[in-house]
Amino acid sequence: MTIVRSKICGITRVEDALAAVHAGADAIGLVFYPKSPRAVSLVQAQAIVRALPPFVTTVGLFVNKPRAELNALLAQIPLDVLQFHGDETPEDCSGHGRPWFKAVRVQAETDLLAQMQVYQEAQAILLDTFVAGQPGGTGQIFDWSLIPKHLPKPIILAGGLTADNVRQAIAEVQPYAVDVSGGVEHSKGIKDPEKMRAFIAQVRQTM
Ligand SMILES: O=C(O)c1ccccc1N[C@@H]1O[C@H](COP(=O)(O)O)[C@@H](O)[C@H]1O
């Protein structure tokens, strides 16, 4: 039996974080990208992290954040993992004293094996949909057949996942984990407890 883990990203409120955990999320994501409609302030993020019970991984999402700003933030909030969703080099992602994921936005010409080689220090590679001009959170799926089988690193599948498509996605891609944001919202930045519950129930039915 393979367990597929779930991360619910773009949490902006304590009540949504607790509802995500209640639904069975393994990880929650906090978006520190000011241009996102799901961006959180440090104060918001601190309140969310403080409210969480044990054994829930907190992931901070960043898009090309300058190193000094990132380090200043990390000194003030105990995030477990960093998710880099911009044009960060492996050097930008490293040296923060935490494991990290790199998001790769997939399109036909993406060489995923080469990307895994470049980001070989990453704990996992997150695969998201390529949409020009948007670093992520597009709510769109990509062609999962572009993902080679037996990649050397754990895959976190993202991009347009919902309770309606996540089982098929898991069957086709066999990722280590799935990551959802827009597919479990009722409006941007506000999560829907029932959609989160339905999403994780579908993930667990694939076990
Ligand atoms: O959520 C955002 O606004 C966002 C902004 C910039 C980069 C990434 C962002 N979100 C991440 O994108 C993927 C897919 O999201 P969706 O399920 O398609 O809405 C996920 O990792 C989000 O956390």
The ligand as an SDF file (V2000), in Angstrom:
LIG
                    3D

 23 24  0  0  0  0  0  0  0  0999 V2000
   -1.2450   30.2700   -4.8330 O   0  0  0  0  0  0  0  0  0  0  0  0
   -0.6750   31.2120   -5.3720 C   0  0  0  0  0  0  0  0  0  0  0  0
   -1.2020   32.3250   -5.4600 O   0  0  0  0  0  0  0  0  0  0  0  0
    0.7050   31.0400   -5.9060 C   0  0  0  0  0  0  0  0  0  0  0  0
    1.4060   32.1520   -6.3060 C   0  0  0  0  0  0  0  0  0  0  0  0
    2.6830   32.0200   -6.7980 C   0  0  0  0  0  0  0  0  0  0  0  0
    3.2800   30.7860   -6.9020 C   0  0  0  0  0  0  0  0  0  0  0  0
    2.5930   29.6560   -6.5190 C   0  0  0  0  0  0  0  0  0  0  0  0
    1.3060   29.7480   -6.0170 C   0  0  0  0  0  0  0  0  0  0  0  0
    0.5850   28.6500   -5.6310 N   0  0  0  0  0  0  0  0  0  0  0  0
    0.9800   27.2910   -5.7970 C   0  0  0  0  0  0  0  0  0  0  0  0
    0.7430   26.8010   -7.1020 O   0  0  0  0  0  0  0  0  0  0  0  0
    0.4620   25.4000   -7.0420 C   0  0  0  0  0  0  0  0  0  0  0  0
   -0.8120   25.0700   -7.7800 C   0  0  0  0  0  0  0  0  0  0  0  0
   -1.9030   25.7620   -7.2760 O   0  0  0  0  0  0  0  0  0  0  0  0
   -3.4240   25.4300   -7.7630 P   0  0  0  0  0  0  0  0  0  0  0  0
   -3.8580   24.2030   -6.9870 O   0  0  0  0  0  0  0  0  0  0  0  0
   -3.3860   25.2100   -9.2300 O   0  0  0  0  0  0  0  0  0  0  0  0
   -4.2430   26.6120   -7.3600 O   0  0  0  0  0  0  0  0  0  0  0  0
    0.3920   25.0520   -5.5540 C   0  0  0  0  0  0  0  0  0  0  0  0
    1.6510   24.5720   -5.1090 O   0  0  0  0  0  0  0  0  0  0  0  0
    0.1330   26.3940   -4.9490 C   0  0  0  0  0  0  0  0  0  0  0  0
    0.5390   26.4500   -3.6490 O   0  0  0  0  0  0  0  0  0  0  0  0
  1  2  2  0
  2  3  1  0
  2  4  1  0
  4  5  1  0
  4  9  2  0
  5  6  2  0
  6  7  1  0
  7  8  2  0
  8  9  1  0
  9 10  1  0
 10 11  1  0
 11 12  1  0
 11 22  1  0
 12 13  1  0
 13 14  1  0
 13 20  1  0
 14 15  1  0
 15 16  1  0
 16 17  2  0
 16 18  1  0
 16 19  1  0
 20 21  1  0
 20 22  1  0
 22 23  1  0
M  END
$$$$
